[in-house]
């Protein structure tokens, strides 16, 4: 059990003052708590689409079942493009959230 702090013991400065960058990051993370999980999903599905695209491209280049390989290749390319787009959108929204928090903190401190 920890010993209670005495009133004359100096308190460390709040995170807002001691490390504003980390504070802004944590606040942005609190507003979107599953952002990291979503980004993991985007990477996993994008990698899956990329691997599938390689296989269907090889099948198309070999000339085997071209009538099914080409639509499947297009679908895999679409999955990869969608995941890249979602990843970029997520990054932009994260950057905007951090910038808004920094702006509010600057206004609060002025």
C-alpha positions as CSV (number, residue, x, y, z in Angstrom):
1,X,0.0,0.0,0.0
2,X,1.4,3.4,-0.9
3,X,1.9,6.1,1.6
4,X,-0.5,9.1,1.2
5,X,1.2,12.3,-0.1
6,X,1.7,15.1,2.3
7,X,0.3,18.5,1.4
8,X,3.8,20.1,1.4
9,X,5.1,17.6,-1.2
10,X,5.4,19.3,-4.6
11,X,3.0,17.8,-7.1
12,X,4.3,17.0,-10.6
13,X,2.9,19.2,-13.3
14,X,-0.1,17.9,-15.2
15,X,0.6,16.1,-18.5
16,X,-1.0,19.0,-20.3
17,X,1.8,21.3,-19.2
18,X,4.7,18.9,-19.0
19,X,4.3,17.2,-22.4
20,X,1.7,18.9,-24.6
21,X,2.5,16.7,-27.6
22,X,1.8,13.5,-25.7
23,X,-1.3,15.1,-24.2
24,X,-2.7,16.0,-27.6
25,X,-2.0,12.4,-28.9
26,X,-3.7,10.8,-25.9
27,X,-6.7,13.1,-26.2
28,X,-7.0,12.3,-29.9
29,X,-6.7,8.6,-29.1
30,X,-9.5,9.0,-26.5
31,X,-11.9,10.5,-29.0
32,X,-11.3,7.5,-31.4
33,X,-10.3,4.6,-29.3
34,X,-10.5,1.9,-32.0
35,X,-8.4,3.8,-34.6
36,X,-5.4,1.5,-34.2
37,X,-7.6,-1.6,-34.5
38,X,-9.2,-0.2,-37.7
39,X,-5.8,0.5,-39.2
40,X,-4.7,-3.1,-38.4
41,X,-7.7,-4.3,-40.2
42,X,-6.9,-2.1,-43.2
43,X,-3.4,-3.4,-43.4
44,X,-4.5,-7.1,-43.0
45,X,-7.2,-6.8,-45.7
46,X,-4.8,-4.8,-48.0
47,X,-2.1,-7.5,-47.6
48,X,-4.7,-10.2,-48.3
49,X,-5.8,-8.3,-51.4
50,X,-2.2,-7.9,-52.6
51,X,-1.4,-11.6,-52.2
52,X,-4.6,-12.6,-53.9
53,X,-3.8,-10.1,-56.7
54,X,-0.4,-11.7,-57.2
55,X,-2.0,-15.2,-57.6
56,X,-4.7,-14.0,-60.0
57,X,-2.1,-12.0,-62.0
58,X,0.0,-15.1,-62.3
59,X,-3.0,-17.1,-63.4
60,X,-4.0,-14.5,-65.9
61,X,-0.4,-14.2,-67.3
62,X,-0.3,-18.0,-67.7
63,X,-3.6,-17.9,-69.7
64,X,-5.4,-20.3,-67.4
65,X,-9.1,-19.6,-66.8
66,X,-8.8,-16.0,-68.0
67,X,-12.5,-15.4,-67.9
68,X,-12.5,-15.9,-64.1
69,X,-9.0,-14.7,-63.3
70,X,-9.5,-11.2,-64.7
71,X,-12.6,-10.2,-62.6
72,X,-11.0,-11.7,-59.6
73,X,-7.8,-9.7,-60.3
74,X,-9.9,-6.5,-60.6
75,X,-11.7,-7.3,-57.3
76,X,-8.3,-7.8,-55.5
77,X,-7.0,-4.5,-56.9
78,X,-10.2,-2.8,-55.8
79,X,-9.8,-4.2,-52.2
80,X,-6.2,-2.9,-52.1
81,X,-7.2,0.5,-53.4
82,X,-10.1,0.7,-50.9
83,X,-7.8,-0.2,-48.0
84,X,-5.2,2.4,-49.0
85,X,-8.0,5.0,-49.2
86,X,-9.4,4.1,-45.8
87,X,-5.9,4.1,-44.3
88,X,-5.2,7.6,-45.7
89,X,-8.6,8.9,-44.5
90,X,-8.0,7.5,-41.0
91,X,-4.5,9.2,-40.9
92,X,-6.0,12.5,-42.0
93,X,-8.7,12.4,-39.4
94,X,-6.1,11.6,-36.7
95,X,-3.9,14.5,-37.8
96,X,-6.9,16.8,-37.8
97,X,-8.0,15.7,-34.3
98,X,-4.5,16.3,-33.0
99,X,-4.2,19.7,-34.6
100,X,-7.6,20.7,-33.2
101,X,-6.5,19.7,-29.7
102,X,-3.2,21.6,-30.0
103,X,-5.1,24.6,-31.2
104,X,-7.5,24.5,-28.2
105,X,-4.6,24.1,-25.8
106,X,-2.8,27.1,-27.3
107,X,-6.0,29.2,-27.0
108,X,-6.4,28.0,-23.4
109,X,-2.8,28.9,-22.6
110,X,-2.9,32.4,-24.2
